[in-house]
């Protein structure tokens, strides 16, 4: 890799679209904190709400649905506002700087169990409104930090392969953050083996502190590069003048963008639905102690991280679509196998978790590497850079669908008769109806989503050659 921007002078005048190692590391660090909170949330929030806070599964599903719907709604708002922000620090950085600390505070507040009343029904609704309010506030600041950060990808380089490399660093930190969060959870479960309420409270406090600091590393380590690119490509910092409704209309007419939305949605529906149901699968179906939850998730995430740069290298040779096909094919085998695995087949369960990591890695890498290419096509068509609206809309769709999916699963668990664990019976025997919901949620449903993603990837129209032509036309226009 050429490191033509490795010294201070080249940072000021980036003659090459190549990025130096320090810039890539700083950019990758920006996803560390949000990855930690996202992994803890998707893996542990549902069992925390149902088993520790004492919410019934239906209300636990509804509070997460409200939070995710609001999280989705505020994405376009922050995206459009960041596109229109004008400061000496650029369009994205003020949002990250001022949002980081509230982001950590409200994450921690999710893991407190308040008591409102001795009346069970009143306490249920008190808990529901508390966790709903905290969820809305946390998701607001999650978006304020994360959305401007993701939009930086298209503003640091215009090189097709360099963006894949940049996202490789990003998701190395992202998966690394997920692994770190799971390791912390595993250690805490051994240090405080008998009190789950204290386990979650300590986990929330440690992860909240760790999550805030990398945001400032990202700002400090990438701002000079972004400012230098803005001087070389002034269009990257121009505010967007197109009205919001017209922006959405233009986005909907961008055919490659709609494909990327579908690919991302299918991939991450499978990722997060699987991560959300694994705690119930491990304890209720496999009948294993709770510390196996962290180990299974570590097997998936560890494999995913180790494969990121392998897939990135294969992508440079064969293209993003080929990488997606390879990873998804292995992943579908793993998801199908988890449906058929039986209690006692612990080794097979871990083997399938490792295989799933091969596909999860491409779900991180490929859709986010495609999106900046789509933004260049939009710039060619409209004459304006609109990273915020594109990044926000793709996340908007994903969060709406994820919120609905998690809510439906928890509703079905509640309706099927899910039995809450107690101190006397930490792993209760669940009825067959509950076990059926768990198995279908970890097997056939994610597999269907993955097949849909493969179909969309096959027909994705924006190739490496087409992207090169787009960049050539943009350079001719700038001259």
N, C-alpha and C positions, 0 to 999 in steps of 0.2 A: 504494500500500500504506500502510495506517495504521501509524505507528510509535508507538503509544500506550505502549509499554514502553521507550522510548528513553532515559529518564533514570533516575537511581538510584532515585527514589521509586516509579516505576511498576514497576521490577524487583522491589521488595519487595512490592508489592501489585498483581499483574497484573490490572487491571480488564478487559482484553481478552485474547482468545486469540491476538492478533497478536503476532508476535515482531519485535524490532528487528534491524537489520542486523548489529550486533556479535555478537549471540547466534547468528544464523544462520551467520555466518562462522566463529565458534569451533566450532559444532557440525559444520559441514562439514569443518573441519580435522581432526577426529577420525578421518576415514576416509582421510586422506592417506597416513599411514605404512603401514597395512595394504594399501592399494591399490598402493603402490609394491612391496611385497614380493610381493603376489599376482601382479602383472603380470610381474615378473622371474621368479617361480617357474614360472608357467604357460607363459611364452614361452621361457625359456632353460634350465630345469632338466633337461628331458629331453635336449636336445642336449649339455648340459654333462656329464651322467652317461654318455651313450653315446660321445661324441666326444672329451671331454677327460679325464674320470676313467677311462674305459676299461671301464666296466661293459657287459656284453652287454645288448641291449635287454630280454630277458626279466627279468633281475635288476633292471634300472632300472625296469621297470614294476612289479615286485613291491614294491620299496622305497617307491615313491610310493603304491601301494595301501595298504600297511600304515600309512603316515603319514596318509593321508586317512581310513582307517577309524577310527584312533585320534582324529583330529581331529573326526570325526563323533560318536564315542562321548562325547568330553569336552564337547561342546556342551550336551546336556541336564544334565550334572552341574554345569557352571558356571552355566547358566541357572537351575536350581533353587536353587543356593546363593546366587546374587545376589538372587533373589527373597526369600530368607530372611535376607539380611544386614541388620543394624541397626547403624548408626554415625551419628555426628554429621554425617558427610559424605554420608549417604544410602546407598542400596543399591548403586549402580553404581560410584561414583567410587573407592573403595579398590582395587577390582580393577584399574582402569586405571592408577592411580598406581604400584602395586607391580609390575605386570606389564610395564610399558613397557621397562625396561632389559634384562631377560632376553630379551624378545621380539627386541630388536635384536641381542643377542649371538649367539643361536642361529641367527638368519637368516644372519649372517656366516659361521658355522662350516660352513654348507652348501656353501660355495664353496672349501673347502680340499681338496686332493687328497693324502691320506695314502698312504704306501707300507708295506705290511705284510710282504711276502715276495717273494722272487725267483720263487717258484713261482706260475705264472699262476693256477691254480685256487684256491690258498690266498689269493692277493691279491684275486681276485674276491669271495670270501666275506668277507674282511676289509673291503673297500670296501662290500659290501652291508650288513653289520652296522653300520658306522660311519654311513653315510648314513641307515639306518633309525632308529638311536638319535637322531641329530640331528633327523631329521624329526619324530619323536615329541615331542621337547622343544620344538622350534620351534612346532609346531602347538598344543601345550598353551598356550604363552604367547600365541600369536596369538588363541586363543579367549578367554583371560583378559582380553585388552585389547579385542577386537573385539565380543564378544557383549554385555557390559554397555553398551558404547557404542551399539550398534544399538537396544537396549531403551530408550534415552533418548528416542527419537522420540516415543513415546506419552506421555512424562512431561513434555515441554516445552510441548505445546499439544494441545487437543482439537478444534481447528478442522479440518474436512474438507479445505478447499483449502489452508490454511496448512501442513498436513502434506505436501502435494504440493510446495509451495514449499520447505519445509525439506529434503525429500529432493532437490530440485533443487540446493540448495547443497551437500548432502552429496556428490552424485554429480558435481558440478562439480569438487570437490576430489578425488574418487575418480578420475575420468578424468584430471584434471590431474596427479595423482600418477603415473598410468600413463604419461602422455605424458612427464613429467619423467624417469621411469625409462628410457624408451626413448631419449630424447635423450641421457641420460648414457651409455647403452650404445653409442649411435651415435658419440658423441665419443670414447669410449675405444677403439672399434674402429679409428678413424683415428689416434689417438695411439699405440696399441700394435698395429700392424697384423698382426704375425706370431706373437705369443705368446698363444694363446687362454686358457691357464691363468692368466696374469697379468691378462688382460682381465677374466675372471670374478671373480678375487680382488679387484681394484680396484673393480669394479662392486658386489660384495657389501659391501665396507667403506664405500663412500660412501653406498649406499642404507640400510645399517643405521643410520648416524648420522642421516641425514635422517628416517628413519621414526620415531624415538623422540620427537623434540621436539614434533611437532604434537599428540601425545596430551596433553601437559601444557597446551598452549594450549586444547584442548577443555575440559579439566577447569576451568581458570581462567576461561574465558569463558562457561560455561553453568551453573556450580554455583549462582550466585545466583538465576538464573531457575528452576532446578529446585527449589530450596528454597522460593522464593516460591509456585510452583505447588503444592508439597506442602502449604503452609499453606492455600491456597485450595481444593485438592482433596485432603484428607488420605488418601483411599483409594489415591492413587498411591504412597504410601510404606508402606502396611500390608504386613506380612510375610504370606506365604501359608501357611495352615495345612492345606490339603488334601494328603493323602499323594500321593507321586509317581505311583504306578500309577493312582490315581483321576484325577489331573490329566491323564495321557495319555488315559485313557478319555473324559474330558470333551472334550479337544481333538479326538479322533477323531469325536465326535458333532457338532462344530461344522462344519456343511456348508460355509459360505463359506471357512473356514480350509483345508479339504481342496482346494478349488478354487485358493486362493492358492498352496498347496504345489505343486500340479501346474503352474500357470502359471510359477512361479519355476523349478521344476525344468527344464521344457522350454526356457525362455529361456536359462538359464545353462548347460545342457548344450550348447546350440548355441554360446554365447559361448566357453566355455573349451575345448571340443573343437576349435573352429576356431583359437583362439589357440595351442593346443598343437601343432597339426599345421602351422601356417604356416611355421616354420623349415625343416621337411623339404620342404614344398611349394615354397618359394621357391628353395632350393638344389638339391634333387634333381629336381623336375619342371620348374621354369622355368629351371634352370641359370644362376642369377644369383649374383653375389657376396653374401657374408653380410650386408653393410651394408644390402641391400635388405630384410632381415627387419625391421629397426627401422623403416624407412620405410613398409612396408606396414602394420605395426601402428600407426604414427603416423597414417596416413591414416584408419584405422578409428576410433581413439580421439579424434583431433582433430575429426572430424565428429560423433562422439557427444557430445562436450562442447559443441560449438557449438549442437547441437540441443536440449540439455536444457531451456533456458528457453523455447524455441519450443514444445516439447511440453507444458511446464508451463502455458503460456498457453492452448494449445489444449484442454488437459484441463479448465481452469476453465470453458471455454465448452461443450465437447461431452462431457466425462466421460472417465474413465480407460480404459474399455473401447474407446471410439472411437480414442483415441490409440494403444492397443496394436495395434488392427487396421491402422491406417495404417502404423506403423513395421514391423510384421512382414511386411506385404505387400511392401514395398520390399526388406526383408532376404532374403526367400525368393528373389526374383529374383537378388539378388547371389550367394547361395550356389549356386544352380543354375548361374549363369554361371561361377563359379570351377571347377566340374566340367568345363566344356567349353573353358575357355581353354587355349590352346596355347603352348608355348615360343616366345618371340619376340613374343608379344602383351603386351608389358610395360605399355603405356598402358592397355589394356583391363583388365588386372589391377588397376591402381591405381584406375580408375573404379569397378570392382566393390567394391574395398575401401572407397571413399567411400560408396557406396550401402549397404554393410553397416553403416556407422556410424550411418545413420538408424535402423535397427532396434535396434542395440546400445544406443542411447540410451534407447529405451522399455523395453528389458530391465532397465536400471538403475532407471528411474524408477517404472514402474507397479506391479510386484509389491510393492515395499517401501512404496509409498504405500497399497496396499490393506490391508496387514497391521495397522496400528494401528486401522483401522475394525473389523476382525475382533475385536481385543482388547476393544473397547468392547462388542460383542455378547456376548462371553464374560463380561464384568463384569456385564452386565445379567442373564445367566443364573445366575451363580454368586455374585455379590456380592463378588468379590475380583479384584484386578488381578494378572495373571499374565503380564506381558510376557516374562519370562525363558524360561518353558517354550515359549511360542509361537515366539519368535525362535530359540531353540535347536533346536527340532524341525524347523523349515523348513530351517535350515542343515545339520542332521544328515542329512536325506534327500538334500540337494543334494551334500554332500561324499561320501557313500557312492557315489552314482551316478557322480560325477565321477571318483573314484578307480578305480572299475571300468572306466569308459570309457577313461581314459588308459592303464590297465594293458592292456586288450584291444588298443588300438591299437599299443602298444609290443610286445606279444606277437606280434601279427600281423606287424609290421615285422621282428622277429627271425626268425620262422618263414618269412617270405617271402624271407629272405636279405639283409637290410640290410647294406651295405658301409660300414664306418666310414671317415671321412675320415682322411688322413694328411698330414704336412707335404709329402710328394712329390706326393700327389694330393688336394688340398683339397676338390674336388667330384667324387667318383667317379661313374661311370655306374652307376646302380642297375638291377637286373633289372626286367623288366616287372611281375613279381608285387609288388614293393615299390611301384612307381609306382601300381599299381592300388589298393593299400591307402591310399596318400596321397590320391589323388583322391576315393575314396569317403568318406574321413574328413573332407574339406573341403566336399563337395557334398551327396550324397543323405542322409547320416545326420543332419547338422544340420537340413536342410530338413524331414525327417520330424518332428523334435522341435518345430520351429516350427509346423508344421501342427497338431500335437497341442495346443500352447499356444493357438492361435487357437480351436480347438474349446472348450477349457475356458473361455476368456475370454467366448465367446459365451453360455455358460450360467451365468456367474458371477452369483449371486443378489443380492449386496449393492449396491444402487444408492445414489446420493447422497441420495435422498428417504428411503430406509430408514435410512440412517445418521443423518439429522437426527432421525428419530423415536426412534432408540435414545438419542441424547444427551438428548432432551427427557425421556424416561422416567428416565434416570439422574439428571437434575437434580431431577425430582420426588421421586425416592427420597431424595436427599440432603437435601431440605427437610424 
